[in-house]
Amino acid sequence: MPTSSSSIMSTSSSSVSAILCSKCMENFKKDDEIYFTSCGHVFHLACLQNWRSTECPECRVEYRSTRKLLFSFDCTRDNLVKELQTKLKNKKIELMDLQAQYTKVQKELDELNVKISISRENRDNFLALQNQYIEVNEANELEQKIDHIGEALKKEISNSIQSIDNMKLQSLIDQRHAAQIAPSGGETNDNSADKQMQNLE
């Protein structure tokens, strides 16, 4: 497999870095030894040496010679790719940090919602107890009013009974006095009046 080392191409175009080896299908790099066959296909020197055949690995046409290609690679694109990869890596790190912060904030929000729920429940319980306290106070006040009215009624009834007894006693006294004045039957009336007075006493 004859080879020659003449330079047939020199370029500084960044698109060259996108040319692939027809054997391994990898991009050519600045330090690669690049050869092309008489059929026109381009390979790494190592790929041709490992092939160990005079047939082109791509088109299977027998080639008579190979020649070396000398490219002038523009590394701007490679640098740009590395820069973009670095930026992408940094953005991924920032995204992970944001996700961690979001998870932390979400956890704090969930805990706050639980506290708010408990606070609302405690408030409802407090309001319920407050309403019960008000109802108990109102019931106590009503009971005190009823007791006061009951005592007043008892006193009024007692006074009424006392007044009735006094009226009955006065009536009996009057009857006895009248019986003492009456000319006949006075003893019977006196005995009756005395018995009624004793009952009142």
C-alpha positions as CSV (number, residue, x, y, z in Angstrom):
1,M,0.0,0.0,0.0
2,P,2.1,2.9,-1.3
3,T,1.8,6.3,0.4
4,S,3.2,9.7,-0.4
5,S,3.5,12.8,1.8
6,S,2.7,15.6,-0.6
7,S,0.4,18.3,0.5
8,I,-2.6,18.8,-1.8
9,M,-4.9,20.9,0.5
10,S,-4.5,23.6,3.0
11,T,-7.4,25.5,4.6
12,S,-8.3,27.5,7.7
13,S,-12.0,26.9,7.4
14,S,-13.7,25.9,10.6
15,S,-16.0,23.5,8.7
16,V,-13.0,21.2,8.2
17,S,-13.4,20.0,11.7
18,A,-16.7,18.5,10.7
19,I,-15.1,16.2,8.1
20,L,-15.3,12.5,9.1
21,C,-13.0,9.6,8.6
22,S,-14.7,7.2,6.3
23,K,-13.5,4.3,8.3
24,C,-14.1,5.2,12.0
25,M,-16.6,8.0,11.3
26,E,-14.9,10.3,13.8
27,N,-14.1,14.0,13.2
28,F,-10.6,14.9,12.2
29,K,-8.6,16.8,14.8
30,K,-5.7,19.1,14.5
31,D,-3.1,16.5,15.5
32,D,-4.5,13.7,13.3
33,E,-2.6,12.3,10.3
34,I,-5.0,12.4,7.5
35,Y,-4.7,10.5,4.2
36,F,-6.9,10.1,1.1
37,T,-7.0,7.3,-1.4
38,S,-6.9,7.5,-5.1
39,C,-10.7,6.9,-5.1
40,G,-11.1,10.1,-3.1
41,H,-12.1,8.9,0.3
42,V,-10.4,10.4,3.4
43,F,-9.1,8.4,6.4
44,H,-6.9,8.5,9.4
45,L,-3.5,7.0,8.7
46,A,-4.0,4.6,11.6
47,C,-7.4,3.5,10.2
48,L,-5.8,2.7,6.8
49,Q,-2.9,0.8,8.4
50,N,-5.3,-1.3,10.5
51,W,-7.3,-2.0,7.4
52,R,-4.5,-3.9,5.8
53,S,-6.1,-4.1,2.4
54,T,-5.7,-2.4,-1.0
55,E,-9.5,-2.0,-1.2
56,C,-11.0,1.3,0.0
57,P,-12.9,0.7,3.3
58,E,-15.6,2.9,2.0
59,C,-16.3,2.0,-1.7
60,R,-14.3,-1.3,-1.9
61,V,-12.5,-0.1,-5.0
62,E,-8.8,-1.0,-5.1
63,Y,-6.6,2.0,-4.8
64,R,-3.1,2.4,-6.0
65,S,-1.8,5.0,-3.6
66,T,-2.6,7.2,-0.7
67,R,-1.6,10.8,-0.2
68,K,-1.4,12.9,3.0
69,L,-3.6,15.9,3.5
70,L,-2.3,18.9,5.4
71,F,-5.1,21.0,6.9
72,S,-4.8,24.2,8.8
73,F,-7.5,23.9,11.4
74,D,-9.2,26.9,12.8
75,C,-9.6,26.2,16.5
76,T,-12.2,28.9,17.0
77,R,-15.1,26.5,16.6
78,D,-13.5,24.0,19.1
79,N,-13.0,26.8,21.5
80,L,-16.6,27.9,21.0
81,V,-17.9,24.4,21.6
82,K,-15.8,24.2,24.8
83,E,-17.1,27.5,25.9
84,L,-20.7,26.5,25.2
85,Q,-20.1,23.2,27.0
86,T,-18.8,25.1,30.0
87,K,-21.8,27.5,29.9
88,L,-24.1,24.5,29.6
89,K,-22.4,22.8,32.6
90,N,-22.7,26.0,34.6
91,K,-26.4,26.4,33.6
92,K,-27.0,22.8,34.7
93,I,-25.4,23.6,38.1
94,E,-27.5,26.7,38.4
95,L,-30.6,24.7,37.5
96,M,-29.8,22.1,40.1
97,D,-29.3,24.9,42.7
98,L,-32.6,26.4,41.7
99,Q,-34.3,23.0,42.0
100,A,-32.8,22.6,45.4
101,Q,-34.0,26.1,46.4
102,Y,-37.4,25.3,45.0
103,T,-37.6,22.1,46.9
104,K,-36.6,23.9,50.1
105,V,-39.1,26.7,49.6
106,Q,-41.8,24.2,48.8
107,K,-41.1,22.3,52.0
108,E,-41.2,25.5,54.0
109,L,-44.5,26.4,52.3
110,D,-46.0,23.0,53.1
111,E,-44.9,23.4,56.7
112,L,-46.3,26.9,56.8
113,N,-49.6,25.6,55.4
114,V,-49.7,23.0,58.1
115,K,-49.1,25.7,60.8
116,I,-51.9,27.9,59.2
117,S,-54.3,24.9,59.2
118,I,-53.5,24.2,62.9
119,S,-53.9,27.9,63.7
120,R,-57.3,28.0,62.0
121,E,-58.3,24.9,63.9
122,N,-57.2,26.4,67.2
123,R,-59.0,29.7,66.3
124,D,-62.2,27.7,65.6
125,N,-61.8,25.8,68.9
126,F,-61.2,29.1,70.7
127,L,-64.3,30.7,69.2
128,A,-66.4,27.6,70.0
129,L,-65.2,27.7,73.6
130,Q,-65.8,31.5,73.8
131,N,-69.4,30.9,72.5
132,Q,-69.8,28.2,75.2
133,Y,-68.5,30.6,77.8
134,I,-70.9,33.3,76.7
135,E,-73.8,30.8,76.8
136,V,-72.8,29.6,80.3
137,N,-72.6,33.2,81.5
138,E,-76.0,34.0,80.0
139,A,-77.5,30.8,81.6
140,N,-76.0,31.7,85.0
141,E,-77.4,35.3,84.7
142,L,-80.8,33.8,83.7
143,E,-80.6,31.4,86.7
144,Q,-79.8,34.3,89.0
145,K,-82.7,36.2,87.7
146,I,-85.0,33.2,88.2
147,D,-83.7,32.8,91.7
148,H,-84.3,36.4,92.4
149,I,-87.8,36.3,91.0
150,G,-88.4,33.1,93.0
151,E,-87.3,34.7,96.2
152,A,-89.4,37.7,95.5
153,L,-92.4,35.5,94.8
154,K,-91.8,33.5,98.0
155,K,-91.6,36.8,100.0
156,E,-94.7,38.1,98.3
157,I,-96.6,34.8,99.0
158,S,-95.4,34.8,102.6
159,N,-96.6,38.4,103.0
160,S,-99.9,37.5,101.3
161,I,-100.4,34.5,103.6
162,Q,-99.5,36.7,106.6
163,S,-102.0,39.3,105.5
164,I,-104.7,36.7,105.0
165,D,-104.0,35.3,108.4
166,N,-104.2,38.7,109.9
167,M,-107.4,39.4,108.1
168,K,-108.9,36.1,109.4
169,L,-107.7,36.8,112.9
170,Q,-109.2,40.3,112.8
171,S,-112.4,38.7,111.5
172,L,-112.5,36.2,114.4
173,I,-111.7,39.0,116.9
174,D,-114.6,40.9,115.5
175,Q,-116.9,37.8,115.6
176,R,-115.9,37.2,119.2
177,H,-116.4,40.7,120.2
178,A,-119.8,40.6,118.5
179,A,-120.6,37.4,120.2
180,Q,-119.8,38.9,123.6
181,I,-122.2,41.7,122.9
182,A,-125.0,39.4,121.6
183,P,-127.8,38.6,124.2
184,S,-128.1,34.8,123.5
185,G,-126.1,32.0,122.0
186,G,-122.9,33.9,122.9
187,E,-121.1,31.0,124.5
188,T,-121.4,28.9,121.4
189,N,-120.1,31.6,119.2
190,D,-117.3,32.3,121.7
191,N,-116.2,28.7,121.7
192,S,-116.2,28.6,117.9
193,A,-114.2,31.9,117.7
194,D,-111.7,30.6,120.3
195,K,-111.1,27.4,118.3
196,Q,-110.5,29.3,115.1
197,M,-108.2,31.7,116.8
198,Q,-106.3,28.7,118.3
199,N,-106.0,27.2,114.8
200,L,-104.6,30.5,113.5
201,E,-102.1,30.7,116.3
